[in-house]
Amino acid sequence: MPIWSKNFAGIGFRHEDQGFLVGFTALNMSTFKTYSRVIIPQAIPPAIAGLGNYLVGIFKDTPMLSIIGVAELIHTANAIGSEH
């Protein structure tokens, strides 16, 4: 979960322009309305792209981890079998 929050904070909100905050403050809109109607909708597309890259990385690493897990499981089973 920390990687997802890093993705949204680092990539998504990096594109935030301070002019939006100043402009919506001049229009007397609250901070909540500014973020919910402007900032967050603009931050979602770059963040989704980063999450897609993260998902591809997970799919690439999963087969390698399963092979390591099976090899370690067989080694442990052989070690326990040789003790008894």
DAHU-V808570 format. One record per backbone hydrogen bond with DSSP energy under -0.5 kcal/mol. CO is the residue of the C=O (numbers start at 1). NH is the residue of the N-H. Records with the same first field share a line. If there is no record, write none. Layout:
BEGIN
CO->NH / NH
END
This chain:
BEGIN
1->5
2->6
3->7
4->8
5->9
6->10
7->11 / 12
8->13
11->15
12->15
13->16
17->20 / 21
18->22
19->23
20->24
21->25
22->26
23->27
24->29
25->28
30->34
31->35
32->36
33->37
34->38 / 39
35->40
38->42
39->43
40->44
41->45
43->47
44->48
45->49
46->50
47->51
48->52
49->53
50->54
51->55
52->56
53->57
54->58
55->59
56->60
57->61
58->62
59->63
60->64
61->65
62->66
63->67
64->68
65->69
66->70
67->71
68->72
69->73
70->74
71->75
72->76
73->77
74->78
75->79
76->80
77->81
78->82
79->83
80->84
END
